[in-house]
């Protein structure tokens, strides 16, 4: 039974100690039953087992323990009444167990602490009162005066926080008892708090203060008490206390703390003149051997800067300078200190607001001497440069700020803000430049800002501002200076595209925001492409950027049309630039680029054609011609496959065929067969017209004859001559049927036919010569005003040809009859 009792007690206590009091109750109940059984046996005088001697005192000790454990469990579970009953039984047993007095007193104190932390002030005050009362029951086994005072201080605090007005007397009584039990600074401080809360008079508070001033209290405690008084508006008492402790701690190295507190409360109560006097006293002391300790001096600097900042915010710049100058007084000439650099920068800002530029420049020079690699110092230099309208120096300062923003100095002052300092300052620099109408400086600041901004919305706002500013600058410049700024705008738009692509990972930047920004930038890029059409390369780059930016927009009809146009224009420019390139490698690169744009354009065009009727749209023709030019000049083997699809088209236009013919022979391309086929197809289409356009017909025929009958060749295949003869016959039939055929073309046809005949004559082919010369004579008859100029000469020569032909026939044998 004794073993069962011990095990139950230990197990129950173990559950309580690990915070599972509900599991302890069962074991403690078992322990209680065991004790009752042992107690019953004891009363009967029964020994139980032979080896176990049960003594009454041991049973009572165990009962005391179990009851105390049950009290602990009840408190942990919030069962106040059960805990009170258990503790009361323990308390009743102290007569027999006086040595447990200390234990039970501390147990009640712990209950008081727990319930105080749970803000159950009524329960806490009960337990603390019990702890104090139990502690007095037996002085021999008491917890001691220090502990009793600690209990009473917490009891006073519980009453104070429970309801100070209702339990003021009890709180005051408890703290007075605590101070009687054991003098402690915390007790005096709490008494002052209670008196202040109760609205006690200055006399009563002074009386309470005099009690502890007779004792040795630390300077920090005295200062905290003075601070408490001043915070509650008890200035006369508070300042009297400061005076007393100043006298008491006159020789202390920490005496400066007293003056600092005095200054702080003078400032809080708007007694600035008196505060200034105190500061000036400290300055005098600083130079007469009464320096403040470093910690106190740092605190004084903070107070002075804080007061200066308040004046600065109120735009009282002269007063701000007054307080900053106090701070300067504590630095020795030539001293290098980053805080001094910040101080000088702040002073420079004040001087600038007061339009005292020379003094501002002097302050900034001092800041540069102390901290030359600070972005804040460069910003101060920048502000002065802007104020003096020194654009070059302002731009130089912005460049330095940009570099420092990329790699913040490791020695940057301790008062620097966060990692966004660089971007914040660059943003402010741009704003200052714009306010002062210094466009070039603003552009430079915005350029560096856009490089460092992480927030997408802020970045796009900066880029928009840059585009607008640069565009207005470009419009005011002459042609020579524009190139650099146009390149800058390309850079801005390229950055916009890059950040739009990266924005998908930024949660705050929504899809709608991305679309809105993409539309703005793509339209700007489009407009710039149109505006700079005099510079093909730039135009192409802007069109390509517009296309890339539009890919972040929904693919509606308007966007698809814009994308198609951008790619067509880019391809057109690449082809045009390719025509002008002298080096084959550069030309090939441009032609390949054009093909890439055309391929992308084809895909978009397929989708676009599904959205409506584009019968009159020339895109198909342009795609064909651009692709033909690129592939022909690249000597692409797939060119013939491309042309097969062209020949099969039922509604191809004459103009398209003529352009293909021209491109087929444009260097470095040389495809005479394709050229001839295209010209023949074009000529056929001309013939099919209801009314033949003689001018267009003549040009097409001219090209075809030129291709088939090169100038200067005499040894021509009979088949070739027959083919060309047919072209001349076609021409003659059209010439005969209309007066609109250009006379110069008729002259050209006559000349080519005549010369071909003469060439035949010179090689002894008289019959062919007579045919071709005769053909030329037929064209002669259709000449107008020019006929007389050629008629006599040609008739004479033609007679010679005929005569030569007759004589040639005479040498031939007659046929047999």
ROKOLPA-733288 format. One record per residue (C-alpha): x, y, z. Coordinates in steps of 0.5 Angstrom, whole numbers, padded with zeros to 4 digits, always signed. Example, Ala and Ser with C-alpha at 12.3 -4.5 7.8 and 13.67 -1.06 7.14 Angstrom:
2
+0025-0009+0016;+0027-0002+0014;
This chain:
817
+0000+0000+0000;+0006+0005+0002;+0009+0003-0005;+0002+0005-0009;+0002+0011-0005;+0009+0014-0007;+0008+0011-0014;+0001+0015-0015;+0004+0021-0012;+0010+0022-0016;+0006+0020-0022;+0000+0025-0021;+0006+0031-0019;+0009+0029-0026;+0003+0030-0030;+0002+0037-0027;+0009+0039-0028;+0009+0037-0036;+0002+0041-0036;-0003+0035-0036;-0006+0037-0030;-0013+0033-0032;-0009+0027-0032;-0006+0028-0025;-0013+0028-0022;-0014+0020-0022;-0007+0018-0019;-0008+0024-0013;-0015+0021-0012;-0012+0014-0011;-0006+0017-0007;-0012+0020-0002;-0015+0013-0002;-0009+0010+0000;-0007+0015+0006;-0014+0014+0009;-0013+0007+0009;-0006+0008+0012;-0009+0013+0017;-0015+0008+0019;-0010+0002+0020;-0006+0007+0024;-0012+0009+0029;-0014+0001+0030;-0007+0000+0032;-0006-0005+0026;+0001-0006+0024;+0000-0009+0017;+0005-0013+0014;+0011-0014+0018;+0017-0011+0015;+0013-0004+0014;+0012+0001+0020;+0007+0006+0019;+0008+0013+0023;+0002+0018+0024;+0007+0024+0022;+0009+0020+0015;+0002+0020+0014;+0000+0027+0015;+0006+0029+0011;+0004+0025+0005;-0003+0028+0006;-0001+0035+0006;+0003+0033+0000;-0003+0030-0004;-0007+0036-0002;-0002+0041-0005;-0002+0037-0011;-0009+0037-0012;-0009+0045-0011;-0004+0045-0016;-0008+0041-0021;-0014+0045-0019;-0011+0052-0021;-0008+0049-0027;-0015+0047-0029;-0018+0054-0027;-0022+0050-0021;-0021+0056-0016;-0026+0053-0011;-0023+0046-0011;-0016+0050-0010;-0018+0054-0004;-0021+0048-0001;-0015+0044-0001;-0010+0050+0001;-0015+0051+0007;-0014+0044+0009;-0006+0045+0008;-0007+0051+0012;-0010+0047+0018;-0005+0042+0018;+0001+0047+0019;+0000+0047+0027;+0002+0040+0026;+0007+0041+0020;+0010+0048+0022;+0016+0046+0017;+0011+0046+0011;+0010+0054+0012;+0015+0056+0008;+0013+0051+0002;+0005+0053+0003;+0007+0061+0003;+0011+0060-0004;+0006+0055-0007;+0000+0061-0006;+0005+0066-0008;+0006+0062-0015;-0002+0061-0015;-0002+0069-0015;+0003+0070-0020;+0000+0065-0025;-0007+0068-0024;-0004+0075-0025;-0001+0073-0031;-0008+0071-0033;-0011+0077-0031;-0015+0074-0026;-0014+0079-0021;-0019+0077-0016;-0016+0070-0015;-0009+0073-0015;-0010+0078-0010;-0013+0072-0006;-0007+0068-0007;-0002+0073-0005;-0006+0075+0001;-0006+0068+0003;+0001+0067+0002;+0003+0073+0006;-0002+0071+0012;+0001+0064+0012;+0008+0067+0012;+0007+0070+0018;+0004+0064+0022;+0011+0062+0024;+0016+0067+0024;+0021+0061+0025;+0019+0058+0019;+0017+0064+0015;+0019+0065+0008;+0023+0072+0010;+0022+0079+0010;+0025+0080+0002;+0020+0075+0000;+0014+0077+0004;+0016+0084+0001;+0016+0081-0006;+0009+0078-0005;+0006+0085-0002;+0009+0089-0008;+0005+0084-0013;-0001+0084-0009;-0001+0092-0009;+0000+0091-0017;-0006+0086-0017;-0010+0091-0014;-0008+0097-0018;-0009+0094-0024;-0016+0090-0022;-0019+0097-0020;-0015+0102-0018;-0020+0107-0016;-0024+0101-0012;-0018+0098-0009;-0014+0104-0008;-0013+0104+0000;-0012+0096-0001;-0006+0097-0006;-0003+0103-0002;-0004+0099+0005;+0000+0093+0001;+0005+0097-0002;+0007+0101+0005;+0007+0094+0008;+0012+0092+0003;+0016+0098+0004;+0016+0096+0012;+0018+0089+0011;+0024+0091+0006;+0026+0097+0003;+0026+0096-0005;+0026+0101-0011;+0021+0097-0014;+0017+0098-0008;+0018+0106-0008;+0017+0106-0015;+0010+0103-0015;+0008+0107-0009;+0009+0113-0013;+0005+0110-0019;-0001+0109-0014;-0001+0116-0011;-0001+0119-0018;-0007+0114-0020;-0010+0116-0014;-0009+0124-0016;-0005+0125-0009;-0003+0132-0008;+0004+0134-0010;+0005+0135-0002;+0003+0128-0001;+0008+0125-0007;+0014+0130-0004;+0013+0126+0003;+0013+0120-0001;+0019+0122-0005;+0023+0124+0002;+0022+0117+0005;+0027+0114-0001;+0031+0120-0002;+0034+0118+0005;+0036+0111+0002;+0042+0110-0003;+0038+0109-0009;+0041+0108-0016;+0041+0114-0021;+0037+0110-0026;+0032+0109-0021;+0032+0116-0019;+0031+0118-0026;+0026+0113-0028;+0022+0116-0022;+0023+0123-0024;+0021+0121-0031;+0014+0118-0028;+0013+0124-0025;+0014+0129-0031;+0010+0124-0035;+0004+0125-0031;+0004+0132-0031;+0007+0133-0024;+0013+0138-0026;+0014+0142-0020;+0015+0135-0016;+0019+0132-0022;+0024+0138-0023;+0025+0139-0016;+0027+0131-0016;+0031+0132-0022;+0035+0138-0018;+0036+0134-0012;+0039+0128-0015;+0043+0133-0019;+0046+0135-0013;+0046+0128-0010;+0050+0125-0016;+0054+0131-0018;+0060+0128-0018;+0058+0122-0022;+0060+0121-0029;+0053+0119-0031;+0051+0126-0028;+0049+0128-0036;+0043+0123-0036;+0040+0128-0031;+0041+0134-0035;+0038+0130-0041;+0032+0128-0038;+0031+0135-0036;+0032+0138-0043;+0027+0132-0046;+0021+0134-0041;+0023+0142-0042;+0022+0140-0050;+0016+0136-0049;+0013+0142-0045;+0014+0147-0051;+0019+0150-0046;+0024+0151-0051;+0028+0157-0049;+0030+0153-0042;+0032+0147-0046;+0037+0151-0050;+0040+0154-0044;+0041+0147-0041;+0044+0145-0048;+0049+0151-0048;+0051+0149-0041;+0053+0142-0043;+0057+0145-0049;+0060+0150-0044;+0062+0144-0040;+0064+0140-0046;+0070+0145-0047;+0071+0146-0039;+0073+0139-0037;+0065+0136-0036;+0064+0132-0042;+0058+0127-0042;+0060+0120-0043;+0059+0117-0050;+0053+0114-0049;+0050+0120-0046;+0053+0125-0052;+0050+0120-0057;+0043+0121-0054;+0044+0128-0054;+0045+0128-0061;+0039+0125-0062;+0035+0130-0058;+0038+0135-0062;+0037+0132-0069;+0030+0130-0067;+0028+0138-0065;+0032+0140-0071;+0027+0135-0076;+0021+0138-0072;+0023+0145-0074;+0025+0143-0081;+0018+0139-0082;+0015+0146-0080;+0019+0149-0085;+0022+0153-0079;+0029+0152-0083;+0033+0158-0079;+0031+0154-0072;+0033+0147-0075;+0040+0150-0076;+0040+0153-0069;+0039+0146-0066;+0044+0143-0072;+0049+0148-0070;+0048+0145-0062;+0050+0138-0065;+0056+0141-0069;+0059+0144-0063;+0061+0137-0060;+0065+0136-0066;+0072+0138-0066;+0075+0142-0073;+0077+0137-0078;+0074+0131-0075;+0072+0125-0080;+0065+0122-0078;+0059+0119-0082;+0054+0122-0077;+0058+0129-0078;+0057+0128-0085;+0049+0127-0085;+0049+0133-0080;+0052+0137-0085;+0048+0135-0091;+0042+0136-0086;+0044+0143-0085;+0045+0144-0093;+0038+0142-0094;+0036+0148-0089;+0041+0153-0093;+0038+0151-0099;+0031+0152-0097;+0033+0159-0094;+0037+0160-0101;+0043+0161-0098;+0047+0157-0103;+0054+0159-0101;+0053+0156-0094;+0050+0150-0097;+0056+0149-0101;+0060+0150-0095;+0056+0145-0091;+0056+0140-0097;+0064+0140-0098;+0064+0138-0091;+0060+0132-0092;+0064+0130-0098;+0070+0131-0093;+0067+0126-0088;+0064+0121-0092;+0065+0122-0100;+0062+0116-0102;+0055+0117-0099;+0049+0117-0104;+0046+0122-0099;+0052+0127-0100;+0052+0126-0108;+0045+0128-0107;+0046+0134-0103;+0051+0136-0109;+0046+0135-0114;+0041+0139-0111;+0046+0145-0111;+0047+0144-0118;+0040+0144-0120;+0039+0150-0116;+0045+0153-0120;+0042+0151-0126;+0049+0147-0127;+0046+0141-0132;+0053+0138-0133;+0055+0138-0125;+0048+0135-0124;+0048+0130-0129;+0055+0128-0126;+0052+0127-0119;+0046+0123-0122;+0051+0118-0125;+0055+0118-0118;+0049+0116-0115;+0047+0111-0120;+0053+0108-0119;+0053+0108-0111;+0045+0105-0112;+0048+0099-0116;+0053+0098-0110;+0052+0101-0103;+0058+0103-0099;+0059+0098-0094;+0061+0105-0090;+0054+0108-0091;+0052+0112-0085;+0048+0108-0079;+0042+0112-0080;+0041+0110-0087;+0034+0108-0089;+0032+0101-0093;+0035+0098-0099;+0031+0102-0103;+0034+0108-0101;+0038+0109-0108;+0031+0109-0112;+0028+0113-0107;+0033+0118-0108;+0034+0118-0116;+0026+0118-0116;+0027+0125-0112;+0032+0127-0116;+0028+0126-0122;+0022+0130-0119;+0027+0136-0117;+0030+0136-0124;+0023+0137-0127;+0020+0142-0122;+0026+0146-0124;+0025+0145-0132;+0032+0141-0133;+0030+0136-0138;+0036+0133-0139;+0038+0132-0132;+0031+0129-0131;+0032+0124-0136;+0039+0122-0133;+0036+0121-0126;+0030+0117-0129;+0035+0113-0133;+0038+0110-0127;+0032+0110-0123;+0029+0105-0129;+0035+0101-0128;+0034+0100-0121;+0027+0100-0119;+0024+0093-0117;+0017+0095-0117;+0014+0094-0124;+0008+0099-0123;+0014+0104-0121;+0018+0102-0127;+0013+0103-0132;+0011+0110-0129;+0019+0112-0130;+0019+0109-0137;+0013+0113-0139;+0016+0119-0137;+0023+0118-0140;+0019+0116-0147;+0015+0123-0146;+0021+0127-0144;+0026+0124-0149;+0021+0125-0155;+0019+0132-0153;+0027+0133-0153;+0028+0130-0160;+0022+0134-0163;+0026+0140-0161;+0033+0138-0164;+0036+0138-0171;+0037+0131-0175;+0044+0131-0173;+0043+0130-0165;+0037+0126-0166;+0040+0119-0167;+0043+0118-0160;+0036+0120-0157;+0032+0115-0162;+0037+0110-0159;+0035+0111-0152;+0028+0111-0153;+0029+0104-0156;+0033+0102-0150;+0027+0104-0146;+0022+0100-0150;+0026+0094-0150;+0027+0095-0142;+0019+0095-0142;+0019+0089-0146;+0024+0085-0141;+0020+0087-0135;+0013+0085-0138;+0016+0079-0139;+0019+0078-0132;+0012+0081-0129;+0009+0074-0129;+0012+0072-0122;+0010+0079-0119;+0004+0078-0115;+0002+0085-0114;+0002+0086-0122;-0004+0083-0125;-0006+0081-0132;-0010+0087-0133;-0004+0092-0131;+0000+0088-0135;-0005+0088-0141;-0006+0096-0140;+0002+0097-0140;+0003+0093-0146;-0002+0097-0150;+0001+0103-0148;+0008+0101-0150;+0006+0098-0156;+0002+0104-0159;+0008+0108-0157;+0013+0104-0161;+0008+0104-0167;+0008+0111-0167;+0015+0112-0166;+0016+0107-0172;+0012+0112-0177;+0015+0118-0174;+0022+0116-0176;+0020+0113-0183;+0026+0117-0186;+0031+0112-0182;+0029+0105-0184;+0033+0101-0179;+0030+0105-0173;+0023+0104-0176;+0024+0097-0177;+0027+0096-0169;+0021+0100-0167;+0016+0096-0171;+0019+0090-0168;+0019+0092-0161;+0011+0094-0162;+0010+0087-0165;+0014+0084-0159;+0010+0088-0154;+0003+0087-0157;+0004+0079-0155;+0003+0081-0148;-0004+0083-0150;-0010+0079-0152;-0010+0077-0159;-0016+0081-0162;-0017+0083-0169;-0014+0090-0168;-0008+0087-0164;-0007+0082-0170;-0008+0087-0175;-0002+0091-0172;+0002+0085-0171;+0001+0083-0178;+0003+0090-0181;+0009+0091-0176;+0012+0084-0179;+0011+0086-0186;+0014+0093-0185;+0020+0090-0181;+0021+0085-0187;+0020+0090-0192;+0026+0094-0189;+0030+0088-0188;+0029+0087-0196;+0031+0095-0197;+0037+0095-0193;+0039+0088-0196;+0039+0091-0203;+0044+0097-0201;+0049+0092-0197;+0055+0091-0201;+0058+0085-0197;+0054+0079-0198;+0055+0076-0191;+0051+0083-0189;+0046+0082-0194;+0045+0075-0193;+0043+0076-0185;+0038+0081-0187;+0035+0077-0192;+0034+0071-0187;+0031+0076-0182;+0026+0078-0187;+0024+0071-0188;+0023+0070-0181;+0019+0076-0180;+0015+0073-0186;+0014+0066-0183;+0011+0069-0177;+0007+0074-0181;+0004+0068-0185;+0002+0065-0178;-0002+0071-0176;-0005+0072-0183;-0008+0065-0183;-0011+0067-0176;-0013+0074-0178;-0017+0071-0184;-0021+0067-0180;-0024+0073-0177;-0027+0077-0183;-0027+0078-0191;-0020+0081-0193;-0021+0080-0201;-0018+0087-0202;-0013+0086-0197;-0006+0086-0201;-0002+0082-0195;-0002+0075-0199;+0001+0079-0205;+0006+0083-0201;+0008+0076-0197;+0009+0073-0204;+0013+0078-0207;+0017+0079-0200;+0019+0072-0200;+0020+0071-0207;+0025+0077-0207;+0029+0074-0200;+0029+0067-0203;+0031+0069-0210;+0037+0073-0207;+0039+0067-0202;+0039+0062-0208;+0034+0058-0204;+0033+0051-0207;+0025+0052-0205;+0024+0058-0209;+0021+0053-0215;+0016+0050-0210;+0014+0057-0208;+0013+0059-0215;+0009+0053-0217;+0004+0055-0212;+0004+0062-0216;+0003+0059-0223;-0003+0055-0220;-0007+0062-0217;-0013+0063-0222;-0013+0071-0220;-0006+0073-0220;-0005+0080-0222;-0001+0083-0228;+0003+0087-0223;+0005+0082-0219;+0008+0078-0225;+0012+0084-0227;+0015+0085-0220;+0017+0078-0220;+0020+0078-0227;+0024+0084-0225;+0026+0081-0218;+0028+0074-0221;+0034+0078-0225;+0035+0083-0220;+0043+0082-0217;+0045+0077-0214;+0039+0073-0216;+0039+0071-0223;+0033+0066-0226;+0032+0068-0233;+0027+0062-0234;+0023+0064-0228;+0023+0071-0231;+0021+0069-0238;+0015+0065-0235;+0013+0071-0231;+0013+0076-0237;+0009+0071-0241;+0004+0070-0236;+0003+0077-0235;+0003+0078-0243;-0003+0073-0243;-0007+0077-0238;-0006+0083-0242;-0008+0080-0248;-0015+0078-0244;-0016+0085-0243;-0023+0087-0246;-0019+0094-0248;-0011+0093-0248;-0007+0098-0244;-0002+0099-0250;+0003+0103-0245;+0003+0097-0240;+0003+0092-0246;+0009+0095-0249;+0013+0095-0243;+0012+0088-0241;+0013+0086-0248;+0020+0090-0248;+0022+0086-0242;+0021+0080-0245;+0024+0081-0252;+0030+0084-0248;+0031+0077-0244;+0030+0073-0250;+0034+0077-0255;+0040+0080-0252;+0043+0086-0255;+0049+0084-0259;+0048+0076-0260;+0048+0074-0268;+0049+0067-0267;+0042+0065-0265;+0038+0059-0265;+0032+0058-0270;+0027+0057-0265;+0029+0063-0260;+0029+0067-0267;+0022+0064-0268;+0019+0065-0261;+0022+0073-0261;+0019+0073-0268;+0012+0072-0265;+0013+0077-0260;+0014+0082-0265;+0008+0080-0269;+0004+0081-0262;+0007+0088-0262;+0005+0089-0269;-0002+0087-0268;-0003+0091-0262;+0000+0097-0266;-0004+0096-0272;-0011+0096-0267;-0009+0102-0263;-0006+0109-0263;-0004+0109-0256;+0002+0105-0257;+0008+0109-0255;+0012+0112-0261;+0018+0111-0257;+0017+0103-0256;+0015+0103-0264;+0021+0106-0265;+0025+0101-0261;+0021+0095-0264;+0023+0097-0271;+0030+0098-0269;+0031+0091-0265;+0028+0088-0271;+0032+0092-0277;+0038+0090-0273;+0037+0083-0272;+0036+0083-0280;+0042+0087-0281;+0046+0082-0276;+0043+0076-0280;+0046+0079-0287;+0053+0080-0284;+0053+0073-0283;+0051+0071-0290;+0044+0069-0288;+0040+0073-0293;+0033+0070-0293;+0033+0071-0285;+0036+0078-0286;+0030+0080-0291;+0025+0077-0286;+0027+0081-0280;+0029+0087-0284;+0022+0087-0287;+0019+0086-0280;+0023+0093-0278;+0020+0096-0285;+0013+0094-0282;+0014+0098-0276;+0017+0104-0280;+0010+0105-0283;+0007+0106-0276;+0012+0111-0274;+0009+0118-0273;+0013+0124-0273;+0020+0120-0273;+0018+0116-0280;+0022+0121-0284;+0028+0121-0280;+0029+0113-0281;+0025+0112-0288;+0030+0114-0293;+0036+0110-0290;+0032+0104-0288;+0029+0104-0296;+0036+0104-0299;+0039+0099-0294;+0033+0094-0295;+0034+0095-0303;+0041+0092-0302;+0039+0087-0298;+0034+0085-0303;+0039+0085-0309;+0044+0081-0305;+0038+0076-0304;+0037+0076-0311;+0044+0075-0313;+0045+0069-0308;+0039+0066-0311;+0042+0066-0318;+0048+0062-0316;+0043+0056-0314;+0041+0051-0319;+0034+0051-0322;+0030+0045-0321;+0029+0039-0326;+0022+0040-0330;
